[in-house]
Amino acid sequence: MTALTDWLAEIAASGRLAEIAMVVLLAELALFLFVYRAPAARRTLVFNTLSGLALMGALRSALIGHSALVIAGFLSLGFAMHLAELWFRHRAFMAPSAPPPPHRD
């Protein structure tokens, strides 16, 4: 068990753990962009992913010892992307729905 914990400590301290999470986020985005074709859904997915990538950037920066200013920059970017996602999501919810198709006899 020590080898596993040593390996995890090593990839965490080097920032590789955050990089792996970033790759997973991008793979998720690619999959969901393939599945969902609606522009509103795609916009929220992209901004959600950008927010997550910024948070992972902040984590990586903290793990490898970057300055507080760099970490704060990533956190601020993540917050801005989160607000953009909420804005697009709000617009999608407030958009009038399409009328039902006419009834055919």
C-alpha positions as CSV (number, residue, x, y, z in Angstrom):
1,M,0.0,0.0,0.0
2,T,2.9,2.3,0.6
3,A,3.9,2.3,-3.1
4,L,0.4,3.4,-4.1
5,T,0.4,6.3,-1.5
6,D,3.9,7.3,-2.5
7,W,2.9,7.4,-6.1
8,L,-0.3,9.4,-5.4
9,A,1.8,11.9,-3.2
10,E,4.3,12.2,-6.1
11,I,1.7,12.9,-8.8
12,A,-0.1,15.3,-6.5
13,A,3.0,17.3,-5.6
14,S,4.1,17.5,-9.2
15,G,0.7,18.8,-10.4
16,R,0.1,15.7,-12.6
17,L,-3.0,14.9,-10.7
18,A,-4.6,18.2,-11.7
19,E,-3.4,17.7,-15.3
20,I,-5.1,14.2,-15.4
21,A,-8.3,15.8,-14.1
22,M,-8.0,18.4,-16.9
23,V,-7.7,15.7,-19.5
24,V,-10.7,13.9,-18.1
25,L,-12.7,17.2,-18.2
26,L,-11.8,17.8,-21.9
27,A,-12.7,14.2,-22.8
28,E,-16.0,14.7,-21.1
29,L,-16.6,17.8,-23.0
30,A,-15.8,16.1,-26.3
31,L,-18.2,13.3,-25.5
32,F,-21.1,15.6,-24.5
33,L,-20.6,17.9,-27.5
34,F,-21.0,14.8,-29.6
35,V,-24.1,13.8,-27.8
36,Y,-25.9,17.2,-27.4
37,R,-26.5,19.2,-30.5
38,A,-28.6,22.0,-29.1
39,P,-26.6,25.3,-29.1
40,A,-27.8,26.3,-25.6
41,A,-26.7,23.0,-24.1
42,R,-23.3,23.2,-25.9
43,R,-22.7,26.7,-24.6
44,T,-23.4,25.7,-21.0
45,L,-21.2,22.6,-21.4
46,V,-18.3,24.7,-22.7
47,F,-18.5,27.3,-20.0
48,N,-18.9,24.7,-17.3
49,T,-15.8,22.9,-18.6
50,L,-13.8,26.2,-18.8
51,S,-14.8,26.9,-15.2
52,G,-13.6,23.4,-14.1
53,L,-10.4,23.8,-16.1
54,A,-9.7,27.1,-14.3
55,L,-10.2,25.5,-10.9
56,M,-7.9,22.7,-11.8
57,G,-5.4,25.3,-13.0
58,A,-5.6,26.9,-9.5
59,L,-5.1,23.5,-7.9
60,R,-2.1,22.7,-10.0
61,S,-0.6,26.1,-9.3
62,A,-1.1,25.6,-5.6
63,L,0.4,22.1,-5.7
64,I,3.6,23.2,-7.6
65,G,4.1,26.4,-5.5
66,H,3.1,29.2,-7.8
67,S,2.3,32.6,-6.2
68,A,-1.0,33.5,-4.6
69,L,-1.5,36.0,-7.5
70,V,-1.4,33.2,-10.1
71,I,-3.8,31.0,-8.0
72,A,-6.1,34.0,-7.5
73,G,-6.0,34.6,-11.3
74,F,-7.1,31.1,-12.0
75,L,-9.9,31.3,-9.4
76,S,-11.1,34.6,-10.8
77,L,-11.2,33.1,-14.3
78,G,-13.1,30.1,-13.0
79,F,-15.6,32.4,-11.3
80,A,-16.1,34.5,-14.5
81,M,-16.7,31.3,-16.5
82,H,-19.1,30.1,-13.9
83,L,-21.0,33.3,-14.1
84,A,-21.1,33.1,-17.9
85,E,-22.5,29.5,-17.6
86,L,-25.2,30.7,-15.2
87,W,-26.1,33.5,-17.6
88,F,-26.4,31.2,-20.6
89,R,-28.4,28.7,-18.5
90,H,-30.7,31.4,-17.3
91,R,-31.3,32.6,-20.8
92,A,-32.1,29.0,-21.9
93,F,-34.6,28.6,-19.1
94,M,-36.3,31.9,-19.8
95,A,-36.5,31.4,-23.6
96,P,-40.1,30.8,-24.8
97,S,-40.7,27.2,-25.6
98,A,-41.7,26.3,-29.1
99,P,-45.4,25.9,-29.6
100,P,-46.8,22.4,-29.8
101,P,-47.3,21.1,-33.4
102,P,-50.8,21.4,-34.8
103,H,-53.1,18.5,-34.2
104,R,-53.8,16.5,-37.4
105,D,-56.9,14.4,-37.9
